[in-house]
Amino acid sequence: MNRLDRLNRRSLFRVAGWGAGGLMLSSRAMAGVPGFTPPSAVDTGHVEKGKMVFPAWRDPADTPSGPTPAPLPPEQRVGFAIVGLGRLALEEILPAFAQSMKARPVALVSGSPEKLRLVATQYGIKPEACYSYESFDSIRDNPEIKVVYIVLPNAMHRLFAERAARAGKHVLSEKPMSVSSVDAQAMVEACRAAGVKLMVAYRIQYEPYNRRAMEMVRDNGHGRLLAYHGINTQTVAQDGHLQWRHKKAMAGGGSLFDIGLYCLNTARFMTGEEPVEIFATTFSPPGDPRFAEVEETVSFMLRFPSGTVANCFTSYGGRDDKHARMNLEKAAIDLPNCYQYVGQQMSVIGREGDATSRNELVLTAKNQFATEIDHMAECVLTGRNPYTPGEEGVQDHRLMEAIYDSARSGKAVHLPPMAGLDRFRGPPPVREA
């Protein structure tokens, strides 16, 4: 047995060194160990413009690895206050900060002191950075807080966006923005008057598979987009009590506001256009108390100026299914799980010689919440406008109101055409390099 074989775990760590970034092997420290060969330059890489860069180590036939993560030091990251400690905040948003490169949670807001104590302990939030809804306005005195992320029932978004703006904090609001286009526009105006940024958390517009599909549609490589088909369904519990999502005053609407909005917003995102015609129908099971105030099911059609038609279906009555398909002149793009938090897939169906091809694209998955949080942080750090600003959310509210108008009247709603693409979006997210 040689000397290296005799090294136990403790002595190996002592020789190598243990830092905050994990085990770090020092070539100098290990040079005297028999059998150790210092790594070549292809493994060590070099620093370039503040980032680690490694040369290619695989043949071009293999898919290249992505850029090396370049997280900001903790003290340089943008501080976020999470408002509302419900299911989404605790299961998705707060855990996503572990994968964020530019942001960190620095404050919590909740109506439950018990939740505040527990979650603050779990995430290392200082007790003085835990606020009740009543004491929320004192966030103005906390310089660590740069952004307020509102994760509350829809009807509460406007109030807390306005309070955050008055406190001089930027606002990231969960979708939908509020319960009406009037309230959504008021949020835009409040943030504009206070000189703070307002972004809507449309995570799909930052998700790699949906972005790749959008780029394929826009570059016209497969010809004109004829149709977008979006399906988003899930069930809601029959547990003897009504969730806030069943109350129109709190939710604004039923399945359309909650999950159908993904179909609506993604159709607009894929085409870059705004619809000129909307036709819709709704259904709710008679006698079901869950749907006494809000709809269970909505089916709606959007016609865009280019002639593209979007057929969308959403419901609280069908098993979980979140699927999109696009029909182009020379191909079809299939996106299973497109609106899910994870598990996106993508296939392009076309012709290959005298055969039909079905090519699956496998992209590097990213945490959608971390990606949108980092985009907001980038906007704060650089002064740029968000890609999905408040105006984008206001437009969706106007279109949802048109969908309900059509369903009530049984007639199509016609809208004035809008020239250009991406009328309500800001500059595209910065690509990693």
N, C-alpha and C positions, 0 to 999 in steps of 0.2 A: 504494500500500500504506500503510495507516494504522499508527499506533504499536503497537496491539495485535497486528496481524499480524506486526510485526517482532520481537516478544518471542520469544526462544528459550526452550527448556525450563528452563535454569538461571535466567534472569532471572524467568521466571514463578513458579518455586518461591520465589525470593527475595522477590518482591512478595507472594505469597500466604501463605508460611509453611508449613513441613512439620513436623507433630507426630507423636506416637506413634500417634494415631488415624488418620493418613493426611493427605491434602491438605486444608488448611483455608483457605478463601477468606475474607479479611478485607474487609468492606465498606469500612472506612476506608482500607485499603491500596489497594483497587481503585477508589476513588471518583474518582481523578484520571485513570483510563484511559478514553480516548474509547470510547464504545459500551457501557460497562458500566453496568447498572442494578441497584442493590441489590435483593435479594430482598424480596418482600412478606412480611407477617406469617404468611401461610398456609404459607410455606416455612421460616421460621425456627423456629417453635414456641416453647415456653416451658418453664421448669422448674417442675414441680409435685410436691411431696412426694418430692424427690430423684430424679425421673425426667423425661426429656424427653417432652413431650406435643405432638402436632401436631393441629390441627383437621382435620376431614374436607376433602379436596380433590377428592373425586369425588361424583357424584350417587348417591343411595341405590340406583339401579338396579345399580350395580357393587358387587361384594363389597368390604367395607372391609378395609384393611390391618390387620395385628395390632398389638399394642402395640410400641413402640420397645424394643429390648433394653436392659436395665438391669443390666449386669454389675457385680458388686462389684469394688472395687479389689483388685489381686492380694494385698496384705497382709491383706485382710479375708476372703479366701476360705478355705474349710475344706481343710486339708491331708490328702491321701489317700496311704497306702502301698499299692502294688499288690503282692500276694503271688502270685508265679508269673508267669513271662514266656513263656507258651505262645502258641499261635495266637490265642486269643480276646483275650488281654491286648494283644498287639502289633498285631493287625489291627483291633480294634474299640474296646477300652476306653481305652487310652492316647490314640489319636487323638481320641476323643470329648471329652477335656478341652479341646480347642481350641474346642468349641462350648458348653462349660459356662459358666454365669453365676455360680456360687457356689463352685466347687471347683477345686483345682489338685493335680497330682501332686507330692509332695515327697519320696517315698522309694520304693525298689524292694527286693524280696526275691526271690532266686533261688538255685538250687543251682549255677548256672553263672557263675563269675567273668567269663568272656568275654561272656556276655549282659549282665551287669550293667554292664560297662565301656561296651559299645556303646550300650545303651539309655539309660544315664545321660547319655552325651554327647549323644544325639539330643534328649533332653527337658530338658536343663539341670538334672539332678539332681546334687546335691553328692556327691562320693565318700564322705563320711562318713555319708551317708543311704542307702547301699547295703548291704544286709544279706544274709548267707547264711541258710539255714534254721537252722543251728546258733546263729548270733548274733542270731536274731530277737527274743529276749526283751529285748535292749537297746534296742528301740524305746521302752521306757518312759522313756528319758532324752532322747528327742527331742520337745520340746514342739510342734514344727511338725506332727507327726503327730496328727491327731484321729480319723481313720477308717482302718481296715484293710479293704481290699477283697480278699477271698479268691478267687483264680481258679486253684484247684488241682484235681487229680482228687478226686472226691467223697469218697473215704475219708479224705482229709486235712483236710477242712473242720472237723471237730470239734476236732482237735488244735490247729489254728491259731486257731480261734475262742476256745478256752479260754485259749490263751497270750496272745492279744490282750486278752481281758477282764482277765486278771491284770495286764497292763501298763497297764490303765486306758484302753484305746482302744475306741472304738465299732467295730462290725463290720457290714460289708456282705458277704454271702456269695452266690456264684453258686448257681444252682439246679442239681440238687436240693440241699437243705441238707446231706445226708450220704448214708449208705447204708442207714439204718434210722430208724424213728420214735424208737427208744431213743436213738440218737446225736443226732438232731435235738433231742429234748427236753433232752438234756444240754447242748446249746449254749444253749438258752433259759435254762436254770437258771444256767449259768455267767455269762452276761451280766447276768441279773437280780441275782445275788449281788454282782457287781462294780459295779452301778449304771451300766452302759453300754447303749447301744441296739444292737439286733440287727435287721437288715433283710435280706430275701431279694430277690435281683435278678430279680423277676418283671417284666421290661421291658414285656410285653404290657399289663399293667394301667396303664401310663403312656403308651402309644402312642395318638395322637389318634383313629385310625379305630376301634380296638377300644373306646376309651372312648366315642366317639359311639354306636356300636352298643349298648353297655351302657346308655347313657342312654335310647336309643329303646326298648329292651326294658323298662326300669324304669318309664318314664312311661306305659306302657300305651296310647299313642296309636294303636297298630296292633292292639290287643287282646292276648290272652294268648299267651305263648310256648309253642308246642306242642313244638318240637324244636330242638335245637342239633346240628349235624353238624360234626365237626372231623376233618380229615385232615392228618397230618404224616408225610411219608415222605422218605427220602433213602437213598442207597447208601453203603456203606463199602468202602474199597479192598481188593482181594485182592492184597496186596503181599508176601506171604510171611512177614510177622510180625504179631503181634497187638498192637493198640493197648490202652491201659489200659481203654478202654471195653468190651473183650471179656472182661475179667477181673471176675468177680462181686465179688471182695473189694475191688477198687478202685472199681468203678462202681456196685455195688448191684443193677443190672439192665441190661437191654439197651435196646432202642428205647423202652420205656416210660419209663425213668428219664431218658433223654437228650432225646428229642423228643416222646414221647407225653405227657409231663408238661404241655406247653403246652396240649394238648387238654383234659386234666383240669382244670388250673387255670383256663383261660379259660372253660370251661363253668360252673364255680363262680362266677367273676367276673361273667359275664353275668347269671346268675340271682340271685346273692346268697345262694343257698340251699346247703344241704349234702345230699348224696344219702342216700336211705333204702334203696336197693337197687342192687346192682352185679352184673352178669353179664359174664364175660369168657372169651376163649379165646386161646391163644397157639400159635405155630408157629415151628419152626426147621428149615431144610433138613438132613436127615440127612447126617452125614459132613462137614459144613462146619466146620472148626476154629474159625472166627470165632464160631460159635454153640454151642460145646460147653458153655459155662457160662452164657451169657445168651441171651435170646430174640431172634429176628429180628423177629417180627411179633406184634402184639397188637391184638385187636378187643374193645372193651368198651362196655357200655351202663350209663348212670347214670339212675336214676329219682329225681326230686326231689319233695318234699312237695306242691308245687303241681300235680303231674302232668306237668311238663316232662320230656322224655326227651332225654338226650344220647347220640348215637351217635358213637363215636370210633374211629379207625383209625390205627395208627402202625406203621411198618416201616423196617428198614434195607435192605430188598430192592427198593424201588421208587424210580424216578427222583424227584428233588426235586419235591414238591408240598405246599404249605402253604395250605390252603383251609378256610374255614368258611362255613356257611350256617345261617340261622335261619328257621324257619317260624313265623310269627305268624298270628293269625286273619285279619287284613286285609292282610297284606303278607309278603314274603320279603326278607330282608337277605342280600346276597351279599358275601363278603369274600375276594376273591382275595389271595394272598400275605400273609395276615393274620399269620402267625408269622415272616415274613421280617424281616431287619434293615431292609430298605428295600422300596419298591415296593408298599405297601398300596393297595388300591382298595376302593370301596364302592358298591354299587348297591342301591336299594330298588325292588322290583317290586310293583306294586299295580294298582289300577283308576283310570282317569281317564275319566269319562263312560262311553261305550260301548266304550272301548278299554283295552288293557293298557299300563301305563306302566312304563318302566325308567329311573329317575332316578339318575344318577351324582352322588355327592357328592365334591367335590374339596376336601380339607382341606390346610392347611399342614403339610408333613411336618416331623417333628422327629427328631433323632438320639435313638434310644431309650435308648442308654447314657448320653448326657449328661443326659437327662431324669430317669432314675432316680438318677444320681449327684447331681444338683442337689436332688432330693427328700431324699436322705439328708443332704446338707449343710444344707438348710433345717431338718431335724429337729434337727441338732446346734446350729444357731444359735438356734433358738427354744425348744428343749426339748420339742417335740411328739413324739408317737409316730409311727413309720413307718406308712405305709399298708399295706405288706406286711411285717409283723413276723415274727419267728421262729415264732410260733404258726400263722401261715398255712402256713409250710413244713412244720411238724409234721403238720398236718391232711392235706396232700397225701401225706406218707409213709404215714400210716395208710390212706388210700384206695388207694394203690398196693399196699400189702400185702393189702388186701381184693381187689383185682383179681387178684393172683397166687393168692390162696386160692380164688377162684371158678374160675380156669382149671385149677387142680389138681384140684378136686373135681367140676367140671362142673356145679355148682349155683350158684344165685344166693346172694349174701351180703346179709343184711338188717342194716341199721344203725339205731340209735335215732334218731328225728326230733329235730331241733334247731330251736327256735323262733327267729324273728327273721331278719334279713338281715345279711350281712357279719359273722358271728360272730367271725371270727378276724382281721379287718382293723382298722387304725387309722383315724384321721380322713382323709378324702379329700385328695388333693394340692391345694395352693393354686392357684387359677386365676390366670393372669396378668391384670392389670388395666391 
